[in-house]
């Protein structure tokens, strides 16, 4: 996150403006770019679980005329966990150059290198035959002498912008991503049904290489036809993804006497820990999945009656190609329209309605090597926005219905024959999600701000090859999510710059991951309270955040064959950060 400027959440069916996405919306990660202002910031953090972190952000000019700008972000972190033998040590280096070619054109180049050395994958899950939350928060299936998983994640982003005039602009952006993982995964082969405590752990290789190329060229601008204004957008969006993975070498780790209720670690000698054949590259020994798409899109936002009424008409034609090592290649194409209307009732209120369709690839294959059909779907959304009390409060309420076809779910009947893990998916019929979302933000009292959000989500399986699950809540869905955040800034005084924050999240009606039958596998209600204190005085600042203030045992999970498995959150934990701007 050290290189991230902000994250933009766009609700509703707007995803195709930026990429080929699902109808529920998207989030856009905006990384830090050169600002043309010479400045910098350094931060140092200490926290629970032996967390040490430092960041440096430099921003400035490389040429006297100000045409060549730079931004450099570096981060280093050593971090443990509330689980034994779990760690995630990272560093990142992100240099960015921007060249202002002339007063109309600019070129930006960004390189990102992220490194991670982390504990064996899968050790962050707890397992039991007897139900959820049956083991302490720090339980792990790992051993202290297991090799780490090493990840190098690199990307290059190029952005060219050209303004033809004040109304029209051309943008071309292309990126290349290279994800290289060398590691292993730990997963139980089972727990004895005799004593419900003796586990046989399994371990397998998990090496992966992901190569993604993506590019967009689009033109946007404004035109007038009589008294009507047109905001036009059109372009090409393309992407190609290759994924090579080797998870097909596995063996037992230790013997079947590992007692989940009284685990003893350090008893598996290094000589007995399995090793993997890496004499060939992962390209040669791994399974290769390849998918790509090409899209052409155009959108016109038409403004009437002095911009009070806005009509949006848009369309996108997408071709998908999937190359499967088992079933060959498939090609699909589809036109997806979009229409929306919004109306400004007055300066404080507006209403909108929007309709969108989606067409998204479903990469991969089932346990028989059969390719999946693309996801298709649509979204209907109706909303109302209003500012209150002279703009001190604003609110949004939206109701929506999302329908998705050809959805993938975990195939629990066909685990990997070598590792025992559930790595295959199956394609079901249809899921429908209906809901209401409410967002309110404003000033309760002078210097006391409040943010409230509520989401009601009725997510159901409406069609499935297994008729017994029709009508069930979609796995992983939560019916009620409500959260709030209070912030108090001290007014002008000797302690100006001191801020207190307190926030919570409440969830009810939680279904389990991947599998849900509307009964015993449901998850309990969830409540988490977090808080923070910060002080900023000129260039110096300090922040203390405390998570899970009530020290609750919080988790999410799912049934897994005859077992249950879940992942715990940390108990009460804190982090202190000191930052200095220069």
C-alpha positions as CSV (number, residue, x, y, z in Angstrom):
1,X,0.0,0.0,0.0
2,X,3.0,2.4,0.3
3,X,2.7,3.3,-3.4
4,X,-1.0,3.8,-3.3
5,X,-2.4,7.4,-3.5
6,X,-6.1,6.3,-3.0
7,X,-8.6,3.6,-3.8
8,X,-11.7,4.6,-5.7
9,X,-14.9,2.5,-5.3
10,X,-17.4,2.7,-8.0
11,X,-20.7,1.1,-7.2
12,X,-23.0,-0.2,-9.9
13,X,-22.6,-1.1,-13.5
14,X,-19.8,1.2,-14.5
15,X,-16.9,-1.3,-14.8
16,X,-16.7,-1.3,-18.6
17,X,-15.7,2.3,-18.7
18,X,-12.2,1.1,-17.5
19,X,-12.1,-2.6,-18.1
20,X,-14.0,-5.8,-18.8
21,X,-15.7,-6.4,-15.4
22,X,-18.7,-7.8,-13.6
23,X,-21.9,-5.8,-13.2
24,X,-21.6,-5.3,-9.5
25,X,-19.0,-2.5,-9.8
26,X,-15.3,-2.1,-9.5
27,X,-12.5,-0.5,-7.5
28,X,-9.7,1.4,-9.0
29,X,-6.2,1.5,-7.3
30,X,-4.6,4.9,-8.1
31,X,-0.8,4.8,-7.5
32,X,1.3,7.8,-6.6
33,X,2.5,9.9,-9.5
34,X,4.8,12.9,-9.8
35,X,3.1,16.1,-8.7
36,X,5.7,18.7,-9.8
37,X,6.1,19.8,-6.2
38,X,9.4,19.0,-4.5
39,X,8.5,17.3,-1.3
40,X,9.0,14.0,0.7
41,X,7.7,12.0,3.6
42,X,9.3,9.2,5.8
43,X,7.4,7.0,8.2
44,X,8.4,4.4,10.8
45,X,6.0,1.9,12.4
46,X,6.2,-0.5,15.3
47,X,3.3,-2.9,16.1
48,X,2.0,-6.1,17.5
49,X,3.4,-9.4,16.4
50,X,6.9,-8.0,15.9
51,X,6.0,-5.6,13.2
52,X,8.6,-3.2,11.9
53,X,8.0,-1.1,8.9
54,X,9.5,2.0,7.2
55,X,8.5,3.9,4.1
56,X,10.0,6.8,2.1
57,X,8.2,8.9,-0.5
58,X,10.2,11.4,-2.6
59,X,8.6,13.7,-5.2
60,X,10.3,16.3,-7.3
61,X,11.8,17.6,-10.5
62,X,14.8,16.1,-12.5
63,X,15.1,19.0,-14.9
64,X,15.3,22.8,-14.3
65,X,12.5,23.5,-16.8
66,X,10.2,21.2,-14.8
67,X,9.4,19.0,-17.8
68,X,11.0,15.8,-16.3
69,X,9.4,14.8,-13.0
70,X,9.9,11.9,-10.7
71,X,8.3,10.0,-7.8
72,X,10.0,7.3,-5.7
73,X,8.3,5.1,-3.1
74,X,10.2,2.5,-1.1
75,X,9.0,0.3,1.7
76,X,10.5,-2.4,3.9
77,X,8.6,-4.5,6.4
78,X,9.2,-7.4,8.9
79,X,6.0,-8.7,10.2
80,X,4.9,-11.7,12.3
81,X,1.4,-12.9,13.1
82,X,-0.9,-14.0,15.9
83,X,-0.4,-17.5,14.5
84,X,2.8,-19.4,15.4
85,X,5.6,-19.6,12.7
86,X,3.6,-17.2,10.4
87,X,5.4,-14.2,8.9
88,X,5.3,-11.9,5.9
89,X,8.5,-9.9,5.2
90,X,8.2,-7.5,2.3
91,X,9.9,-4.7,0.4
92,X,8.8,-2.6,-2.5
93,X,10.5,-0.2,-4.9
94,X,8.4,2.0,-7.1
95,X,10.0,4.7,-9.3
96,X,7.9,6.8,-11.6
97,X,9.0,9.2,-14.3
98,X,6.8,11.8,-16.1
99,X,7.9,13.8,-19.0
100,X,5.9,16.8,-20.2
101,X,6.6,16.7,-23.9
102,X,4.9,20.0,-24.5
103,X,1.9,21.9,-23.1
104,X,-0.5,19.3,-24.6
105,X,1.3,15.9,-24.3
106,X,2.9,13.9,-21.5
107,X,4.4,10.5,-21.0
108,X,4.4,8.6,-17.6
109,X,6.4,5.4,-16.9
110,X,6.0,3.5,-13.7
111,X,7.9,0.4,-12.5
112,X,6.8,-1.6,-9.5
113,X,8.8,-4.4,-7.8
114,X,7.3,-6.1,-4.8
115,X,9.1,-8.8,-2.9
116,X,7.5,-11.1,-0.3
117,X,9.0,-13.8,1.9
118,X,6.1,-15.5,3.6
119,X,5.3,-18.6,5.7
120,X,4.0,-21.7,3.9
121,X,0.7,-21.2,2.2
122,X,-2.3,-22.8,3.9
123,X,-1.0,-22.6,7.4
124,X,-3.3,-19.8,8.3
125,X,-6.3,-22.2,8.4
126,X,-7.6,-24.2,11.4
127,X,-9.4,-27.5,11.0
128,X,-11.7,-29.6,13.2
129,X,-14.3,-32.3,12.9
130,X,-16.2,-30.8,15.8
131,X,-17.1,-27.4,14.4
132,X,-15.9,-23.8,14.1
133,X,-13.8,-21.9,16.6
134,X,-12.8,-25.2,18.2
135,X,-9.1,-24.2,18.4
136,X,-7.2,-21.2,19.8
137,X,-6.5,-18.2,17.6
138,X,-2.8,-19.0,17.2
139,X,-3.3,-22.6,15.9
140,X,-1.3,-23.5,12.8
141,X,-0.5,-26.7,10.9
142,X,3.0,-25.4,10.0
143,X,6.4,-26.3,11.3
144,X,9.1,-23.8,12.2
145,X,11.6,-25.4,9.8
146,X,9.6,-25.2,6.6
147,X,11.0,-23.3,3.7
148,X,9.3,-19.9,3.0
149,X,7.3,-19.0,-0.1
150,X,9.1,-16.4,-2.2
151,X,7.2,-14.0,-4.4
152,X,8.6,-11.4,-6.9
153,X,5.8,-9.3,-8.4
154,X,6.9,-6.8,-11.0
155,X,4.9,-4.5,-13.3
156,X,5.6,-1.8,-15.8
157,X,2.9,0.8,-16.6
158,X,3.1,3.4,-19.4
159,X,0.6,6.3,-19.9
160,X,0.5,8.7,-22.8
161,X,-1.9,11.6,-22.7
162,X,-2.5,14.2,-25.4
163,X,-5.0,17.2,-25.2
164,X,-6.1,18.2,-28.7
165,X,-7.8,21.2,-27.2
166,X,-9.7,22.1,-24.0
167,X,-12.5,19.7,-24.9
168,X,-10.8,16.6,-26.3
169,X,-8.2,14.2,-24.9
170,X,-6.5,11.0,-26.0
171,X,-5.2,8.5,-23.5
172,X,-3.1,5.4,-24.2
173,X,-2.0,3.2,-21.3
174,X,-0.4,-0.2,-21.4
175,X,0.9,-2.5,-18.6
176,X,2.9,-5.7,-18.2
177,X,2.7,-7.8,-15.0
178,X,5.1,-10.6,-14.0
179,X,4.2,-12.6,-10.9
180,X,6.8,-15.3,-10.0
181,X,6.1,-17.5,-7.0
182,X,8.3,-20.3,-5.6
183,X,6.8,-22.0,-2.6
184,X,4.7,-24.7,-1.1
185,X,1.3,-25.3,0.4
186,X,0.3,-27.2,3.5
187,X,-3.1,-28.9,3.8
188,X,-4.5,-31.7,5.9
189,X,-5.3,-35.1,4.3
190,X,-7.8,-35.7,7.1
191,X,-8.5,-35.9,10.8
192,X,-9.2,-39.3,12.4
193,X,-12.9,-40.0,12.9
194,X,-12.0,-42.3,15.8
195,X,-10.6,-39.7,18.2
196,X,-11.4,-36.5,16.2
197,X,-8.0,-35.1,17.0
198,X,-5.2,-36.9,15.1
199,X,-4.4,-35.1,11.8
200,X,-2.3,-36.3,8.9
201,X,-0.8,-33.2,7.4
202,X,0.1,-33.0,3.7
203,X,2.4,-30.6,1.9
204,X,2.8,-29.9,-1.8
205,X,4.7,-27.7,-4.2
206,X,3.0,-24.5,-5.3
207,X,5.1,-22.7,-7.9
208,X,3.4,-20.2,-10.2
209,X,4.1,-17.7,-13.0
210,X,1.6,-15.2,-14.0
211,X,2.1,-13.0,-17.1
212,X,-0.5,-10.4,-17.9
213,X,-0.5,-7.8,-20.6
214,X,-3.2,-5.1,-20.8
215,X,-3.8,-2.0,-22.9
216,X,-6.3,0.7,-23.5
217,X,-6.6,3.5,-26.0
218,X,-9.5,5.8,-25.6
219,X,-10.7,9.3,-26.6
220,X,-13.0,11.4,-24.5
221,X,-14.4,14.9,-25.0
222,X,-17.4,17.2,-25.2
223,X,-19.5,18.3,-28.1
224,X,-22.6,20.4,-28.6
225,X,-25.6,19.8,-30.8
226,X,-27.9,22.8,-30.4
227,X,-28.7,23.1,-26.8
228,X,-27.6,19.5,-26.0
229,X,-24.2,18.6,-24.5
230,X,-22.6,15.3,-25.3
231,X,-19.8,13.8,-23.1
232,X,-18.3,11.2,-25.4
233,X,-16.0,8.3,-24.6
234,X,-14.8,5.5,-26.9
235,X,-11.9,3.2,-27.3
236,X,-10.3,-0.2,-27.3
237,X,-9.6,-2.4,-24.3
238,X,-7.4,-5.5,-24.6
239,X,-5.8,-8.0,-22.2
240,X,-3.9,-11.3,-22.4
241,X,-3.2,-13.5,-19.4
242,X,-1.0,-16.6,-19.0
243,X,-0.9,-18.6,-15.8
244,X,1.5,-21.5,-15.2
245,X,1.1,-23.5,-12.0
246,X,2.7,-26.6,-10.5
247,X,0.8,-27.9,-7.5
248,X,1.0,-31.6,-8.5
249,X,3.9,-32.8,-6.3
250,X,2.8,-33.7,-2.8
251,X,3.7,-35.9,0.2
252,X,2.8,-36.5,3.8
253,X,4.3,-34.1,6.4
254,X,5.2,-36.1,9.6
255,X,2.9,-38.9,10.7
256,X,-0.8,-39.0,11.6
257,X,-0.3,-38.4,15.3
258,X,-0.3,-34.6,15.1
259,X,-2.8,-33.7,17.8
260,X,-4.8,-30.5,16.9
261,X,-5.8,-30.0,20.6
262,X,-2.2,-30.4,21.9
263,X,0.1,-29.8,18.9
264,X,3.8,-30.5,19.4
265,X,6.0,-28.7,16.8
266,X,9.6,-29.2,15.8
267,X,9.4,-33.0,15.7
268,X,9.7,-33.3,11.9
269,X,13.4,-33.5,11.1
270,X,14.6,-31.5,8.1
271,X,15.7,-34.8,6.4
272,X,12.0,-35.9,6.5
273,X,10.5,-32.8,5.0
274,X,9.6,-33.5,1.3
275,X,11.6,-31.7,-1.4
276,X,10.4,-30.9,-5.0
277,X,11.7,-31.5,-8.4
278,X,12.4,-28.1,-9.9
279,X,14.9,-29.3,-12.5
280,X,12.6,-27.8,-15.1
281,X,11.1,-24.4,-15.1
282,X,7.5,-23.9,-14.1
283,X,6.6,-23.2,-17.7
284,X,7.7,-26.7,-18.6
285,X,6.2,-28.7,-15.7
286,X,3.2,-26.5,-14.8
287,X,-0.3,-26.4,-16.2
288,X,-0.8,-23.4,-18.4
289,X,-4.1,-21.5,-18.5
290,X,-4.4,-18.7,-21.1
291,X,-7.2,-16.2,-21.5
292,X,-7.6,-13.0,-23.5
293,X,-10.2,-10.5,-24.5
294,X,-10.5,-7.6,-26.9
295,X,-13.2,-5.0,-26.5
296,X,-14.5,-1.9,-28.4
297,X,-16.7,0.4,-26.5
298,X,-18.5,3.8,-26.9
299,X,-20.5,5.9,-24.6
300,X,-22.5,9.1,-24.9
301,X,-23.7,11.0,-21.8
302,X,-26.3,13.4,-23.2
303,X,-27.3,16.5,-21.1
304,X,-30.6,18.2,-21.5
305,X,-32.4,21.2,-19.9
306,X,-29.2,23.0,-18.8
307,X,-27.6,19.7,-17.7
308,X,-30.5,18.8,-15.3
309,X,-31.4,15.7,-17.2
310,X,-28.6,13.3,-18.2
311,X,-29.1,10.3,-20.5
312,X,-26.3,7.8,-20.9
313,X,-26.2,5.3,-23.8
314,X,-23.3,3.0,-24.3
315,X,-22.3,-0.3,-25.8
316,X,-19.4,-2.7,-25.7
317,X,-18.5,-5.6,-27.9
318,X,-16.2,-8.1,-26.4
319,X,-14.5,-11.2,-27.8
320,X,-13.1,-13.8,-25.3
321,X,-10.6,-16.5,-26.0
322,X,-9.6,-19.2,-23.6
323,X,-6.9,-21.8,-24.3
324,X,-7.2,-24.8,-22.0
325,X,-4.5,-27.5,-21.8
326,X,-7.1,-30.2,-21.5
327,X,-10.1,-29.2,-23.7
328,X,-8.5,-26.9,-26.3
329,X,-9.5,-23.3,-27.1
330,X,-12.8,-21.6,-27.1
331,X,-13.9,-18.3,-28.7
332,X,-16.9,-16.3,-27.6
333,X,-18.2,-12.8,-28.5
334,X,-21.1,-10.7,-27.2
335,X,-22.5,-7.1,-27.4
336,X,-23.3,-5.7,-24.0
337,X,-25.4,-2.5,-23.8
338,X,-25.6,0.1,-21.0
339,X,-28.3,2.7,-20.4
340,X,-28.8,5.2,-17.6
341,X,-30.6,8.3,-16.7
342,X,-30.1,10.8,-13.9
343,X,-32.0,13.9,-13.0
344,X,-31.1,16.8,-10.7
345,X,-34.3,17.6,-8.8
346,X,-32.7,20.7,-7.3
347,X,-29.2,21.7,-6.2
348,X,-29.3,19.3,-3.3
349,X,-31.1,16.3,-4.7
350,X,-30.7,13.9,-7.7
351,X,-32.1,10.5,-8.7
352,X,-30.7,8.0,-11.2
353,X,-31.5,4.7,-12.9
354,X,-29.0,2.5,-14.7
355,X,-29.0,-0.8,-16.6
356,X,-25.9,-2.8,-17.6
357,X,-24.9,-6.2,-19.0
358,X,-21.7,-8.1,-18.4
359,X,-19.7,-10.6,-20.3
360,X,-16.6,-12.0,-18.5
361,X,-14.3,-14.9,-19.1
362,X,-14.3,-17.9,-16.8
363,X,-10.7,-19.1,-17.1
364,X,-9.7,-22.7,-16.0
365,X,-11.4,-26.0,-16.2
366,X,-13.2,-28.5,-14.1
367,X,-11.8,-31.8,-12.7
368,X,-12.4,-33.5,-16.1
369,X,-10.5,-30.7,-18.0
370,X,-13.7,-29.2,-19.4
371,X,-13.6,-25.4,-20.1
372,X,-16.2,-23.1,-18.5
373,X,-18.7,-20.9,-20.4
374,X,-18.2,-17.1,-19.9
375,X,-20.1,-15.3,-17.1
376,X,-23.1,-13.3,-18.4
377,X,-25.3,-11.1,-16.3
378,X,-27.1,-7.8,-15.9
379,X,-27.7,-5.2,-13.3
380,X,-30.6,-2.9,-12.6
381,X,-30.0,-0.1,-10.1
382,X,-32.2,2.8,-8.8
383,X,-30.7,5.5,-6.5
384,X,-31.3,8.8,-4.8
385,X,-28.7,11.3,-3.5
386,X,-29.3,14.3,-1.4
387,X,-27.3,17.0,0.5
388,X,-28.7,18.2,3.8
389,X,-28.3,21.1,6.1
390,X,-26.4,23.3,3.8
391,X,-24.1,20.5,2.6
392,X,-23.0,19.4,6.1
393,X,-24.7,16.1,5.5
394,X,-25.0,14.0,2.4
395,X,-26.7,10.7,1.8
396,X,-27.2,8.0,-0.9
397,X,-29.8,5.2,-1.0
398,X,-29.7,2.7,-3.8
399,X,-31.7,-0.5,-4.7
400,X,-30.3,-3.0,-7.2
401,X,-30.7,-6.5,-8.7
402,X,-27.8,-8.3,-10.2
403,X,-28.2,-11.6,-12.1
404,X,-25.2,-13.7,-13.0
405,X,-25.2,-16.8,-15.1
406,X,-22.5,-19.6,-15.4
407,X,-21.1,-18.8,-11.9
408,X,-18.3,-21.0,-10.6
409,X,-18.4,-22.7,-7.2
410,X,-16.0,-25.0,-5.4
411,X,-16.2,-28.7,-6.5
412,X,-16.2,-30.5,-3.1
413,X,-16.6,-34.0,-4.8
414,X,-13.3,-34.0,-6.6
415,X,-10.3,-32.9,-4.5
416,X,-6.8,-32.9,-6.0
417,X,-5.8,-36.6,-5.9
418,X,-2.2,-35.7,-4.8
419,X,-2.6,-32.9,-2.3
420,X,-6.2,-33.5,-1.2
421,X,-7.0,-29.8,-1.6
422,X,-10.2,-28.5,-3.2
423,X,-8.6,-26.9,-6.3
424,X,-11.4,-27.6,-8.9
425,X,-14.5,-25.6,-9.6
426,X,-17.8,-26.5,-11.1
427,X,-20.1,-24.3,-13.2
428,X,-23.6,-23.8,-11.8
429,X,-26.7,-22.2,-13.3
430,X,-27.6,-18.7,-12.0
431,X,-27.3,-16.5,-9.0
432,X,-29.4,-13.4,-8.2
433,X,-28.5,-10.7,-5.8
434,X,-31.0,-8.1,-4.7
435,X,-30.2,-5.4,-2.1
436,X,-30.4,-1.9,-0.7
437,X,-27.4,0.2,0.3
438,X,-27.5,3.4,2.4
439,X,-24.6,5.7,2.9
440,X,-24.7,8.8,5.3
441,X,-21.9,11.2,6.1
442,X,-22.0,14.4,8.0
443,X,-21.2,16.6,11.0
444,X,-22.9,15.6,14.2
445,X,-21.5,18.5,16.2
446,X,-18.7,21.0,15.5
447,X,-15.5,18.9,14.9
448,X,-17.4,15.6,15.4
449,X,-17.9,13.7,12.1
450,X,-19.9,10.6,11.4
451,X,-20.0,8.0,8.6
452,X,-22.7,5.4,8.5
453,X,-23.2,2.6,6.0
454,X,-25.8,-0.2,5.8
455,X,-26.1,-2.9,3.1
456,X,-28.9,-5.4,2.9
457,X,-28.0,-8.2,0.5
458,X,-30.4,-11.0,-0.5
459,X,-28.1,-13.3,-2.6
460,X,-29.7,-16.6,-3.7
461,X,-29.0,-19.5,-6.0
462,X,-31.8,-19.3,-8.6
463,X,-30.6,-22.1,-11.0
464,X,-28.2,-25.0,-10.5
465,X,-27.5,-28.4,-11.9
466,X,-28.1,-29.6,-8.3
467,X,-31.7,-28.6,-7.7
468,X,-31.3,-29.1,-3.9
469,X,-29.3,-25.9,-3.6
470,X,-31.8,-23.7,-5.5
471,X,-33.0,-21.1,-3.1
472,X,-30.0,-21.3,-0.9
473,X,-28.0,-18.2,0.1
474,X,-25.0,-17.7,-2.1
475,X,-21.8,-19.0,-0.3
476,X,-19.8,-16.1,1.1
477,X,-22.7,-13.6,1.1
478,X,-23.8,-11.6,4.2
479,X,-27.4,-10.4,4.5
480,X,-26.7,-7.4,6.8
481,X,-23.6,-5.3,7.0
482,X,-23.6,-2.1,9.1
483,X,-20.7,0.0,10.0
484,X,-20.0,3.4,11.5
485,X,-17.0,5.7,12.1
486,X,-16.7,8.6,14.4
487,X,-13.9,11.2,14.2
488,X,-13.3,14.1,16.6
489,X,-10.8,16.8,15.8
490,X,-9.9,19.1,18.7
491,X,-10.7,22.7,18.0
492,X,-8.1,25.5,18.0
493,X,-6.1,25.1,21.2
494,X,-2.7,24.1,22.5
495,X,-3.6,20.5,21.3
496,X,-4.8,21.5,17.8
497,X,-4.1,18.6,15.4
498,X,-5.2,15.9,17.9
499,X,-7.8,13.6,16.5
500,X,-9.7,10.6,18.0
501,X,-11.5,8.0,15.9
502,X,-13.7,5.0,16.8
503,X,-15.4,2.7,14.4
504,X,-17.2,-0.6,14.2
505,X,-18.5,-3.2,11.8
506,X,-21.5,-5.5,12.4
507,X,-22.5,-8.4,10.1
508,X,-25.5,-10.7,10.5
509,X,-26.8,-13.5,8.3
510,X,-23.3,-14.7,7.2
511,X,-23.1,-17.7,4.9
512,X,-20.0,-19.9,4.9
513,X,-17.3,-19.8,2.2
514,X,-17.8,-21.9,-1.0
515,X,-20.5,-24.2,0.5
516,X,-23.7,-23.2,2.2
517,X,-26.9,-25.2,2.9
518,X,-28.8,-22.6,4.9
519,X,-28.4,-24.5,8.1
520,X,-25.6,-25.8,10.3
521,X,-22.8,-24.3,8.2
522,X,-23.9,-20.7,8.8
523,X,-21.4,-18.4,10.5
524,X,-22.2,-16.4,13.7
525,X,-22.9,-12.7,13.8
526,X,-19.8,-10.5,13.7
527,X,-18.9,-7.4,15.6
528,X,-15.5,-5.6,15.6
529,X,-14.5,-2.4,17.2
530,X,-11.4,-0.4,16.2
531,X,-10.1,2.9,17.3
532,X,-7.2,5.4,16.8
533,X,-5.5,8.5,18.1
534,X,-3.5,10.8,15.8
535,X,-1.6,14.1,16.2
536,X,-0.3,16.2,13.3
537,X,1.7,19.3,14.0
538,X,3.3,20.9,10.9
539,X,5.7,18.4,9.4
540,X,5.5,15.9,12.3
541,X,2.8,13.4,12.9
542,X,2.1,10.3,15.0
543,X,-0.7,7.8,14.8
544,X,-1.7,4.9,17.1
545,X,-4.3,2.5,15.8
546,X,-5.8,-0.3,17.9
547,X,-7.8,-3.1,16.1
548,X,-10.3,-5.5,17.7
549,X,-10.6,-3.4,20.8
550,X,-12.9,-5.9,22.5
551,X,-10.4,-8.8,21.8
552,X,-13.2,-10.9,20.2
553,X,-12.5,-14.3,18.6
554,X,-13.4,-13.4,15.0
555,X,-13.3,-15.8,12.1
556,X,-14.8,-16.9,8.7
557,X,-14.9,-20.4,7.4
558,X,-16.7,-23.3,5.7
559,X,-17.4,-27.0,5.9
560,X,-14.8,-29.1,4.2
561,X,-15.8,-32.7,3.7
562,X,-16.2,-34.2,7.2
563,X,-14.3,-31.3,8.7
564,X,-14.8,-27.6,9.3
565,X,-12.1,-25.1,8.5
566,X,-11.8,-21.4,9.3
567,X,-9.4,-18.5,9.4
568,X,-9.1,-16.4,12.6
569,X,-8.5,-12.7,12.8
570,X,-5.9,-11.3,15.3
571,X,-7.0,-10.4,18.8
572,X,-6.5,-7.0,20.2
573,X,-3.5,-5.5,18.4
574,X,-1.9,-2.1,17.9
575,X,0.5,-0.2,15.6
576,X,2.2,3.1,16.2
577,X,3.5,5.2,13.2
578,X,5.6,8.3,13.2
579,X,5.8,10.3,10.0
580,X,7.8,13.4,9.0
581,X,7.2,15.5,5.9
582,X,9.9,17.6,4.3
